[in-house]
Amino acid sequence: MPLVLRKEYKYSLAVPTSMGVRITPVDAQPVHGTRLFRMQATSAETNAASIPACLGLPVKVLTAFVKDSPVAAFIKADLRARNMEYEGPEVPQGDPWGYRHQFNVADSGFGLRAPRVLNDRAGEVGKTLQAKEFDLPRIFGREGVQIVHLSGLIAALSPGTGNFCLEIARYAKKHGTLISFDLNYRATFWKGRERELQETFTQIASLSDILIGNEEDFQLCLGVEGPKAGGENIGGTLDAFKEMILNVKKAFPRVSVFANTLREVISANEHLWGAITCEDGNWYEAPLRRIGVIDRIGGGDGFVGGLLYGVLKEMKPEDRIRFAWASGALAATFLTDYALPADEEMIWSVWKGNARVVR
């Protein structure tokens, strides 16, 4: 069925999330080989929201903060700088072993040295998130939201956050808000919880209007058969990916848009990047193309942000996938996990392959 956007709304996009910070060595050095690090605020969901927010659409972040924490203050300042409103409980830290915001320690990689990411999420305040802490009747009823975007990272963070995402999806659905779900599988989150998480993800997917994955997400999160994850020559197995999406479509017939990103890694700094979408039985493709990569983390989130922006701006499906592809490629040129587009033209020029100087 076609996507129908709510016409009376305060927010174009809302994202439930657990915010944290990432520290990355400067000058593309490995973590163990440097003494200098750059810090940024991050979460998969706000990485995606960065595209619509920077391009002027109203975005709301639903999260939790550690009360009186300087790291929380850093995160709030970053969200404000990216044109995002936020709300959520202020949770006391407690003793020195109490709550904090997650830390990701990430090596961006270089050449044939692969990126490495260490997730340090002990005591993460986002694990406390509960739907009852938010005024959902106000947010989704009186104020109104066109799309709520959920990610598998927040859904898999804890049993509580899985329920948090599911309750928000159910409430949003009642008020005509479209639901986007990026499966975002992480093996370290799923270990020992496969049955529990597959059940939660299946319930969220059954409520979704837009369902997004990569080469392995649909298979590992929803148990749908598809091509071998991590294989080479993705372009040569494109029909197999399409067959996989058709299998997902049979399992979740209420979903309107299916999207699958495609990536082949040549080196840490050069990838083949592509995507396919299926909508109303029609296929749309952004063929694999070489892109330069400064930092790959957040490229998939950039794609999601571009796709959602295209939906919100009511672009044609063939234009949405191009804009989404280019948004992901743009994100890979930033040192942050998220892209900061100056305007739509910056993204369209990436799609056109036009890197000539703009004067």
N, C-alpha and C positions, 0 to 999 in steps of 0.2 A: 504494500500500500504506500502511496506517496507521503512524504513528510509534510506535516501541517504545523507551522509555527504559531505559537500563541501571539496574538496581536496586541494585547494589553499587558504590558510588562514594565518592570523597573530595570531588570537585569537581563542582558542577553545570555549570559552564561554564569552558572554557579559551579564551584568545584569543592567538594569535600576533600580534605587532604591533611596529611601530617607533615608540617614544615620542619626543615632541618638546614644544616649548612654542609657545604662540601669544601674541603681544602685540597688544593692541587699544587704540585711543584711548579715553579715558574720555569720558563725556557724548556718545556717538554722533557724535564728530567724525571727519572724514576724516584719513587718515594724514598727509598733507602739511600739515594745518592745525592740528596740535596738538603739544605738547611732553610730554604726560602719557599714559602707557600702562599698561595692566593686563596682567599676565602670568599664564598658566595652563598647566598640563600638558595634553597632548592627544594623541589618536590616534583614528581612526574606530572601531577595535575596542574600545578601553577606553571610548569614549563609549557604545557600545551596552551594554557589560558593566556600566556604572554602574547601570542600572535593577535587574538581579538582585542586584548586590552591595549596593546601598543597602537593598534589601528583604530582606536577610539570607541570601541564598544564597551558598555558597562559590565563589569565582571565582579562577582562576589565570591570570596574565599571563606569557606567554613572550616575552621581548624581549632586547635587548642594551643595556648601559650603557657610557658612557665612564668609565673608571676614575678615581676621585678628582675627578670633575667636580662643581662645585657645582650645575650644572643637573641632573645625574643625581640628586643628593641631593634637589633640589626635586621632581623627578618621583616618586622613591620615596616621599617624604612624602605627596604627593598621592594616590598609589595606596593607601597605608596608610589614609589618612583616608577613602577610599571603600570600605574593607573588602575590598581586593583583595590577594592574595598575588602575589608575582612571583619569577621566577628567570631567569637568563640570564648569559652571559659578561660579564666586565668587560674591556673592550677599552682598552688604553693609547691615549691621545690621540696620542702621537708628537710631532712638532714642531708649531709653531703652525698649520701648514697640514694637520694630521692630522684625526682623527675628531672629530665633535661630534654633538649632537642637533639634529634639524631645527628651524628657526624658521619659523613662519607669521606674517606681518604682515597683519592683517585689519582692514578698515574694515567695520563692521556695517551701514553705510548708514542712511539716515533718510528717511522720506517717499518722494519720487520720486528721491532719490539712491541708486543701487543699491549693494549691498555689493561690495567688491573684496577679493580675497585674493591675496597674493604668497607663493608657496611657495619658501622658501630652503632647499634640501636638499643643497647641496654638502657632500661629506664626511660624509654622514649615517651614523652607526654602524649603524643598522638594515639598511643594505645588505649588511652582512657576515654576516647571520644564516644559519646552516646547521643542518639537522636534527641532524647528528652532535654538536652542542654541547649537546644536551638528552638526558636519560635517558628516552627515550620508552617503553621497557619498564616503567619505574617509573611514569611519569605516567599512561599509558593502560592499562597492564596491572595492576600491583599496586595503585596508588592508585585509578585509575578516573575517567573523565570522562563525564558524560552527553551534553553537546553541546560540540563545538569549533566556534567561529565564525571564519570567514575572510572577509576583505574584499578587494575588488579593488585597494584602495590599497596594501596590503602585497604582494599578488600581482604587481602591476605595477611595484613600486619598482625592481627590477633582475632580470636573468635568474636570479640566485642566489636572491632571495626568492621568485620564482615557483616554483622547484624546492623551496624550503623549505616553502611552503604545500602543494604537491602531495605531498611525502613525508609531511607530517603528516596530510593527508587519508587517504592510503593506510594509514598505520599506525593511525590512529583507527578506520578502517573495520574492520580486522581484530579490534579489541577491542570492537566493539559500540557505539562512540560515534557519535551522530548528528552529521552534518556540515551546518552552515549556511554559506551563501555569499552575501554581499551583493556584487553585481557592481561597484558604485561606480565607474563609468567616469569617467576624467579625460583629456581630450584631450591635455593637456601630457605625460602619462605615456605615451600611446600613439603619439605622433607618430614616424613612421619605424619602429615596432615592431608594426604592426597584425597581420601574419601570425603572428609569434612569440607575441604575447599572446593572440590569438584561439584559438590551439592550446592554450596553457596554461589559459585560462579554460574552454575546452570540456572539457578533461580533469578539472578540478576540479568543474565542474558535473555531469559524468557520475557523480561519486562522491557528490554532495550529496543530502541528504534534504530540505533547506529551501533554496529558491532565491529571492533577493530582488532586486528592481530598482526603477527609477523609470520615468518616461515614455520614456526613451531607452536605458537600460542594456541591456535584452535585445537591442535592435536593434544597438547599437554593439559590444557585447562578444561576442555569440554569433551575429551575422549573421541574426537572425530578423526578418522583416518585421513592421512595426507602424505605428501612427499617426505623423504627423510630429512630431518632438520640438519642444518649446517652443511648440506651438500654443496658441491660445486656446480657451475653452469645452471644457475637458477632459470635463466632465460630458456634453456632447453627443456625444462620441466614445467613450463607455464601452464600447460593443459592440465597437469596433475594438480596444481594449485587451484585452478578453476573448478576442477572436480571436487576438491576438498571443500571449497566454499559452497558448492551446490549441496554437499552433504550437510553442511552447517545450516543452510537455508531450509532443508527438509526438517531438521531438528528444531529450528526456531523460525517458523513461518511468519511470525508477526514482525520480525526485523525488516526494516525498509532498505537500509544501506549496509552492505558488507564491504570492508576494506582490508586489504592485505598488503603490507609493505614488503619489499624484496631488496635484499642486499647481498652483494658478493664483496668480500674483503680482498683487495689486492695488496694493500699495506695499511698501516695505521693511518696513513695520510692520503690514501686514494681508494675509493670504493666505487663499485657499480651500484647505482641506486635506482629503484623503480617501485611501482605500485600497481595494483589492480583494484577496481571496485566493481560491485554488482548492485544494480538498482533496477527494480521493476523488470527483472529478467534480462536487462541489457548490461553488457560489459564495457568498462572504460579502463584504458591502460595508459600508464606513463612508463614507456619502455626503459629498460636499464640503460643508464648513461653514467659516464665517469664523472665523479665529483671530487674536488679537493676537500680534505678534512683536516681541520685544526684540532678538533675534539669531537669524537663521535657521539658522546653521551648527550642525549636530548634530541637527537635527530628524529627519532620516531615520535617523540612528543611534539616536535615542530610540525611534522606531517599531520598529526591529529589536530593541532591548533589551526593549521591552514584549512583542513577539511571542515572543521566546525565553523570557521569564519565563512567559508564558502556556502555552507548551509544557511547560516544566519543572514548572509547577504543575498540569498536566493539565486546563487549562480547556477548555471546549467551544469549537469553532472560532469560533462566533459571538461568544463572549466574548473570545477571543484578539484578534480584529481590533479590537474596541472598546478593549481595554486598550492595544493597540499604537498605535492612532490617538491616544489620549489621552496616552500616554507621549511621542510625538513632539510633540504640541501643548504639553505641559508643558515639554519641552526648549527650545522656542522662547521661553519666558518667563524663561530663565536667561541671565546674562551669560557663563557658561561654555559650552563646546561640549557639555556633558552635563547631564542633569537629575539632581537630588539629591532624589528623593521621600522624604518623611518616612515614608510608609506607603502601603499600597494605596489607602486611601480618598482620599488626595490625588489619585491618578490617576483613580479612578472618578468623583470629583466633577467633573473636567475633562470626562469623557465626558458626564456628566449636565447639563453647562452650569450647574452650581451654584457661583457665585462669591460666595455669601453668606459673611459672616464666621463663622468657627468659634470658639466661645468655650468 
